Amino acid sequence: MNITFYPDKESVTAAMEQDEPLLVLVGFNGEQVILSQIDEAVEHHILLRKVGLPDTDIDKYFRIVLDRSGADWTFVCPPDYNGMTRKDKRIERFFKDGMTVIPEALKELGYDVLVEIPKRYRRHFDMMGD
């Protein structure tokens, strides 16, 4: 796994030791992880810019806010995820992939925590129930 720390590994490690909230981006294949203390980057797309990547790459990552109490997954399924055209199947695949890839990446970072989707991001699940 390739891990990018912003602004640097020492700052992020210190934030982790203090259990400060982190912004984490996990590439869909789990190979790329980008993380920063939340006050350094503020938002996931800003974090991408700060590490020299286009903010338009946001749809290539699972977006997490993390601390020792848990991981909140900003559940936003890209419209072209996995090349799937059926929205319900695409969202289902995105969920399954995320629930596999995200915990593995977080464990590599030293976080064995529950991954949750905050209520405000659960609208996709409501739509699938219709």
NORCORMO-V215042 format. One record per residue. N is the residue number from 1. OMEGA is omega in radians with two decimals (none if undefined). NEAR is the number of other C-alpha atoms within 12 Angstrom. D_LAST is the distance of its C-alpha to the last C-alpha in Angstrom with 1 decimal. Layout:
n->N omega->OMEGA near->NEAR d_last->D_LAST
n->N omega->OMEGA near->NEAR d_last->D_LAST
This chain:
n->1 omega->3.10 near->18 d_last->38.4
n->2 omega->-3.09 near->17 d_last->39.6
n->3 omega->3.06 near->24 d_last->39.3
n->4 omega->3.13 near->29 d_last->40.1
n->5 omega->3.09 near->32 d_last->41.1
n->6 omega->0.01 near->34 d_last->41.3
n->7 omega->3.10 near->25 d_last->43.9
n->8 omega->-3.07 near->19 d_last->45.6
n->9 omega->-3.11 near->18 d_last->45.3
n->10 omega->3.14 near->15 d_last->47.7
n->11 omega->-3.13 near->21 d_last->45.7
n->12 omega->3.11 near->30 d_last->42.4
n->13 omega->3.10 near->23 d_last->44.1
n->14 omega->3.11 near->19 d_last->45.7
n->15 omega->3.12 near->27 d_last->42.3
n->16 omega->3.14 near->25 d_last->40.9
n->17 omega->3.11 near->18 d_last->43.9
n->18 omega->-3.09 near->14 d_last->43.3
n->19 omega->3.03 near->19 d_last->39.6
n->20 omega->3.12 near->23 d_last->38.7
n->21 omega->-3.14 near->30 d_last->35.1
n->22 omega->2.92 near->41 d_last->34.7
n->23 omega->-3.11 near->40 d_last->32.6
n->24 omega->2.99 near->45 d_last->31.8
n->25 omega->3.14 near->48 d_last->30.6
n->26 omega->3.09 near->42 d_last->30.0
n->27 omega->-3.07 near->30 d_last->30.1
n->28 omega->3.12 near->31 d_last->27.4
n->29 omega->3.12 near->22 d_last->30.1
n->30 omega->-3.09 near->28 d_last->31.4
n->31 omega->-3.09 near->22 d_last->34.8
n->32 omega->3.05 near->25 d_last->35.0
n->33 omega->3.09 near->36 d_last->34.6
n->34 omega->3.13 near->44 d_last->35.6
n->35 omega->-3.12 near->48 d_last->36.1
n->36 omega->2.97 near->40 d_last->37.8
n->37 omega->-2.96 near->35 d_last->38.4
n->38 omega->-3.12 near->29 d_last->35.9
n->39 omega->3.12 near->21 d_last->38.7
n->40 omega->-3.02 near->25 d_last->40.1
n->41 omega->3.08 near->27 d_last->37.1
n->42 omega->-3.10 near->21 d_last->34.8
n->43 omega->-3.10 near->26 d_last->31.7
n->44 omega->-3.12 near->39 d_last->30.7
n->45 omega->3.08 near->28 d_last->31.4
n->46 omega->3.09 near->27 d_last->34.8
n->47 omega->3.09 near->35 d_last->35.5
n->48 omega->3.12 near->35 d_last->35.1
n->49 omega->-3.08 near->20 d_last->37.6
n->50 omega->3.08 near->23 d_last->40.0
n->51 omega->3.04 near->25 d_last->40.2
n->52 omega->3.10 near->16 d_last->40.9
n->53 omega->3.11 near->17 d_last->37.7
n->54 omega->3.14 near->16 d_last->35.8
n->55 omega->3.07 near->19 d_last->33.0
n->56 omega->3.07 near->16 d_last->31.0
n->57 omega->-3.09 near->23 d_last->30.9
n->58 omega->-3.13 near->28 d_last->28.3
n->59 omega->3.05 near->26 d_last->25.6
n->60 omega->-3.02 near->32 d_last->27.7
n->61 omega->2.88 near->38 d_last->27.4
n->62 omega->-3.06 near->46 d_last->25.3
n->63 omega->-3.04 near->41 d_last->26.1
n->64 omega->2.88 near->43 d_last->27.2
n->65 omega->-2.89 near->38 d_last->29.1
n->66 omega->2.85 near->39 d_last->31.3
n->67 omega->-3.06 near->31 d_last->33.9
n->68 omega->3.13 near->24 d_last->35.1
n->69 omega->3.13 near->17 d_last->32.6
n->70 omega->3.14 near->25 d_last->29.6
n->71 omega->3.06 near->32 d_last->27.7
n->72 omega->-3.12 near->33 d_last->25.0
n->73 omega->3.03 near->37 d_last->22.9
n->74 omega->-2.98 near->34 d_last->22.0
n->75 omega->3.09 near->33 d_last->18.8
n->76 omega->-3.09 near->29 d_last->18.7
n->77 omega->3.12 near->35 d_last->17.9
n->78 omega->-3.10 near->27 d_last->20.2
n->79 omega->3.14 near->18 d_last->19.1
n->80 omega->-3.08 near->18 d_last->21.7
n->81 omega->3.08 near->26 d_last->21.3
n->82 omega->3.13 near->21 d_last->23.0
n->83 omega->-3.08 near->15 d_last->23.1
n->84 omega->-3.11 near->17 d_last->19.6
n->85 omega->3.13 near->14 d_last->18.0
n->86 omega->-3.04 near->15 d_last->14.5
n->87 omega->-3.10 near->21 d_last->12.6
n->88 omega->3.13 near->21 d_last->10.4
n->89 omega->3.12 near->22 d_last->13.7
n->90 omega->-3.14 near->24 d_last->15.7
n->91 omega->3.11 near->30 d_last->13.9
n->92 omega->3.12 near->24 d_last->14.2
n->93 omega->3.13 near->24 d_last->17.8
n->94 omega->3.12 near->34 d_last->18.6
n->95 omega->-3.12 near->30 d_last->17.6
n->96 omega->3.13 near->18 d_last->19.7
n->97 omega->-3.14 near->25 d_last->22.5
n->98 omega->-3.11 near->36 d_last->22.6
n->99 omega->3.02 near->28 d_last->22.8
n->100 omega->-3.01 near->20 d_last->25.7
n->101 omega->-3.05 near->31 d_last->27.6
n->102 omega->-3.13 near->43 d_last->27.4
n->103 omega->3.11 near->30 d_last->28.9
n->104 omega->3.14 near->27 d_last->31.6
n->105 omega->-3.13 near->36 d_last->32.6
n->106 omega->3.09 near->41 d_last->32.7
n->107 omega->3.09 near->22 d_last->34.9
n->108 omega->3.11 near->20 d_last->37.2
n->109 omega->3.14 near->30 d_last->37.6
n->110 omega->-3.14 near->17 d_last->38.4
n->111 omega->3.06 near->24 d_last->35.2
n->112 omega->-3.01 near->19 d_last->33.7
n->113 omega->3.09 near->25 d_last->31.0
n->114 omega->3.05 near->22 d_last->27.4
n->115 omega->-3.13 near->32 d_last->24.9
n->116 omega->3.04 near->25 d_last->22.2
n->117 omega->3.14 near->26 d_last->19.5
n->118 omega->-3.07 near->19 d_last->20.1
n->119 omega->-3.08 near->14 d_last->17.6
n->120 omega->3.13 near->15 d_last->17.8
n->121 omega->-3.08 near->19 d_last->16.6
n->122 omega->-3.09 near->21 d_last->13.5
n->123 omega->3.10 near->18 d_last->11.2
n->124 omega->-3.13 near->26 d_last->10.3
n->125 omega->3.07 near->24 d_last->9.1
n->126 omega->-3.13 near->13 d_last->6.9
n->127 omega->-3.11 near->14 d_last->5.4
n->128 omega->-3.14 near->15 d_last->5.5
n->129 omega->-3.12 near->10 d_last->3.8
n->130 omega->none near->8 d_last->0.0
